Amino acid sequence: MRQSNPAQHSRVAALAFALLAGGSVDVLRAADNPSDEPVNPGLPIAAPATGAALTPTPFEPAEHVFERLDTGRTGFLTREQVAPLERFPFDAADTNHDGRLSRDEFSKVWGLYNKAR
């Protein structure tokens, strides 16, 4: 006597449900895919039309904005990297006058900058 296979029963049930619901057999392809990669990954992640980074919003914490602007992952921001922030007081934020902003220097001015906008 042949034993039933639970995995085969679930595939048959999925196929029957998909066909009755007017769907397709993609359900079976997903069941046959043991990897973490989806069979149909969906839409790509949206990117700005220009390819440039999106301008940070005033609601973002300073740490997140710093990470977004520090594209080279150097741990500091240059005047060019904060240029997208209109009228950002770079000179006032650069307290040690080394021509770059540390995480701490940027964080201290971020809140004041947003209040002034």
C-alpha positions as CSV (number, residue, x, y, z in Angstrom):
1,M,0.0,0.0,0.0
2,R,1.4,3.4,-1.0
3,Q,1.7,6.1,1.7
4,S,0.4,9.6,1.1
5,N,2.9,12.5,0.8
6,P,1.8,15.7,2.8
7,A,3.8,18.0,0.5
8,Q,2.1,16.6,-2.6
9,H,-1.3,17.0,-1.0
10,S,-0.6,20.7,-0.2
11,R,0.6,21.3,-3.8
12,V,-2.6,19.7,-5.2
13,A,-4.7,21.7,-2.8
14,A,-2.9,24.9,-3.8
15,L,-3.4,24.2,-7.5
16,A,-7.1,23.4,-7.0
17,F,-7.6,26.6,-5.0
18,A,-5.7,28.7,-7.6
19,L,-7.7,27.3,-10.5
20,L,-11.0,27.7,-8.7
21,A,-10.2,31.2,-7.7
22,G,-9.4,32.1,-11.3
23,G,-5.7,32.5,-10.6
24,S,-2.7,30.9,-12.2
25,V,-0.3,28.1,-11.3
26,D,2.3,30.6,-9.9
27,V,1.3,29.2,-6.5
28,L,3.0,25.9,-7.4
29,R,6.2,27.6,-8.6
30,A,6.5,29.4,-5.2
31,A,5.9,26.1,-3.4
32,D,8.7,24.5,-5.5
33,N,11.1,27.3,-4.8
34,P,13.0,26.4,-1.6
35,S,15.2,29.5,-1.7
36,D,14.5,32.8,0.0
37,E,14.3,34.6,-3.4
38,P,10.7,35.2,-4.4
39,V,9.6,33.8,-7.8
40,N,8.0,37.1,-8.8
41,P,10.0,39.8,-6.9
42,G,7.6,42.7,-7.8
43,L,8.4,46.3,-8.6
44,P,12.0,47.7,-8.3
45,I,12.8,50.1,-5.5
46,A,11.9,53.6,-6.5
47,A,14.8,56.0,-7.2
48,P,14.8,59.7,-7.9
49,A,14.5,60.6,-11.6
50,T,17.9,62.4,-11.5
51,G,19.7,59.6,-9.7
52,A,20.6,61.9,-6.9
53,A,19.9,61.4,-3.2
54,L,16.6,62.6,-2.0
55,T,16.8,65.7,0.1
56,P,16.4,64.9,3.8
57,T,13.2,66.0,5.6
58,P,13.1,68.1,8.8
59,F,11.4,65.1,10.5
60,E,14.4,62.8,10.1
61,P,16.8,62.4,13.1
62,A,20.2,63.9,12.6
63,E,21.8,60.4,12.7
64,H,19.8,59.3,9.6
65,V,20.5,62.5,7.7
66,F,24.2,62.2,8.4
67,E,24.2,58.7,7.1
68,R,22.4,59.7,3.9
69,L,24.7,62.6,3.2
70,D,27.9,60.7,4.1
71,T,27.9,58.9,0.8
72,G,31.6,58.0,1.0
73,R,31.2,56.6,4.5
74,T,34.1,58.7,5.8
75,G,32.5,59.6,9.1
76,F,32.4,63.3,8.3
77,L,30.6,65.7,5.9
78,T,32.1,68.1,3.5
79,R,30.6,71.4,2.4
80,E,29.7,69.8,-0.9
81,Q,27.9,67.0,0.8
82,V,25.6,69.3,2.8
83,A,25.0,71.6,-0.3
84,P,21.6,70.0,-0.9
85,L,20.5,71.5,2.4
86,E,19.6,75.0,1.5
87,R,21.2,77.7,3.7
88,F,22.7,75.1,6.0
89,P,25.1,77.0,8.4
90,F,28.2,75.0,7.6
91,D,30.7,77.5,9.0
92,A,28.8,77.8,12.3
93,A,28.5,74.0,12.6
94,D,32.3,73.5,12.0
95,T,33.3,74.4,15.5
96,N,36.9,73.1,15.2
97,H,37.3,74.8,11.8
98,D,38.8,71.8,10.0
99,G,36.6,72.2,6.9
100,R,34.4,69.2,7.6
101,L,31.6,68.2,10.0
102,S,31.8,65.4,12.4
103,R,28.7,63.5,13.4
104,D,28.5,65.5,16.7
105,E,29.0,68.8,15.0
106,F,26.2,68.0,12.5
107,S,23.8,66.7,15.1
108,K,24.2,69.9,17.2
109,V,23.2,72.1,14.3
110,W,20.5,69.9,12.7
111,G,17.8,70.8,15.1
112,L,18.5,74.5,15.0
113,Y,18.6,74.4,11.2
114,N,15.2,72.8,11.0
115,K,13.7,75.3,13.5
116,A,15.0,78.2,11.4
117,R,13.5,76.9,8.1
